Amino acid sequence: MTQKDITFVADFLTEHFNEAPELYNRKGKYFNVERVGQYLKDEDDDLVSPPNTEGNQWFNFLKNSTHLKESPLLFPYYPEKSLHFVKRQMERVIDQCLQKPADVIGKSVHQAVCMPLYKTSESEDSTPQLFKLPFLWNDKTSNIHYVLFTILENSISKIHILRRHTDTSRSVSNGILAVEFGNFLNNSISDSSDSRCYSCLDAHFYDDETVTVVLKESVEQEGKERVLAQLPLS
């Protein structure tokens, strides 16, 4: 250790571990604890060495402001408490703030429609994921909400489009439909359907009137073809 290191440790011990007679009647330590560590203790006891707030600009500002001094919008300050205590107090206030909106929103949500898409076995085994790549789109011009998805067990060559009016009291024609790609890209009638069958890798709305899909050949072979296609909703 260098002399500078020794001096630093000595100064630290001198400053923080002097005898504190005023603490003798308190249960626990008779010495001032290190001033940073006391804030991190997870207990509700008062700090052994509370901070000196004299000259603090923020406290002086609040003290001289008649409107802010008692404002319920300002989180109260606990100069004698640790950060764990303040954290618990803040969490309690935040929970109270969020409880009312949660109750109101929860009571306002209701089921508009139920559409069974597929059935799974009732065995205790983990159910495979059948619902894939759901993508949401809101057409604000027509007030229509869309959901794009595929169902793996049903047919990997189909993409399903579900649409609902944002006003739940109204309905739209063809609420749900499926687009099957299959072998629509075959160049001639001689192409076998097995060799040129396509499935959907991904699908997103490009705009209110167009859907962009990424297709791949379903046949297991090297160099499988990928196709980027744009489909008009009409």
Residue pairs with C-beta under 8 A, 6 or more apart in sequence:
16 31
16 32
16 33
16 34
16 35
17 31
17 32
18 31
18 32
19 30
19 31
20 30
20 31
20 32
23 29
23 30
23 31
23 32
23 48
24 30
29 48
32 48
32 49
33 48
33 49
35 49
35 51
38 47
38 48
38 49
38 82
39 47
39 82
39 83
40 82
40 83
40 84
41 82
41 84
42 82
42 84
43 82
43 84
43 85
44 81
44 85
46 80
46 81
47 79
47 80
47 81
47 82
50 79
50 80
51 79
53 59
53 79
59 77
61 68
62 68
62 69
62 74
63 69
68 74
75 90
75 93
76 89
78 85
78 86
78 89
112 164
112 168
113 164
113 175
115 162
115 175
115 176
117 131
117 151
117 160
118 130
118 151
118 153
118 154
120 127
120 130
121 127
128 152
128 153
129 152
130 151
130 152
130 153
130 154
131 149
131 151
132 149
132 150
132 151
132 152
133 148
133 149
133 150
133 200
133 202
133 203
134 147
134 148
134 149
135 147
135 148
135 149
135 203
135 204
135 205
136 145
136 146
136 147
137 145
137 146
137 147
137 148
137 204
137 205
137 208
138 144
138 145
138 146
138 166
139 145
139 146
139 208
141 208
142 208
143 165
143 166
143 167
144 163
144 164
144 165
144 166
144 172
145 163
145 164
145 165
145 166
146 161
146 162
146 163
146 205
147 161
147 162
147 163
148 159
148 160
148 161
148 162
148 203
148 204
148 205
148 211
149 159
149 160
149 162
150 156
150 158
150 159
150 160
150 200
150 203
151 158
151 160
155 178
155 180
156 199
156 200
156 218
157 180
157 181
157 182
157 197
157 198
157 199
157 200
157 218
158 178
158 179
158 180
158 181
158 200
159 178
159 179
159 181
159 200
159 203
159 213
160 176
160 177
160 178
160 179
161 176
161 177
161 178
161 179
161 211
161 233
162 175
162 176
163 172
163 174
163 175
163 176
164 171
164 172
164 175
165 171
165 172
179 231
181 198
181 199
181 200
181 213
181 215
182 193
182 197
182 198
183 191
183 193
183 196
183 197
183 198
184 198
185 196
185 198
185 215
185 227
186 193
186 196
194 219
195 219
196 217
197 217
197 218
197 219
198 215
198 216
198 217
198 218
198 227
199 215
199 216
199 218
200 213
200 214
200 215
201 213
201 214
201 215
201 216
201 226
202 213
202 214
203 211
203 212
203 213
203 214
204 211
204 212
205 211
205 212
206 212
206 230
208 233
209 232
209 233
209 234
210 230
210 231
210 232
210 233
211 230
211 231
211 232
211 233
212 228
212 229
212 230
212 231
213 228
213 229
213 230
213 231
214 226
214 227
214 228
215 226
215 227
215 228
215 229
216 224
216 225
216 226
216 227
217 224
217 225
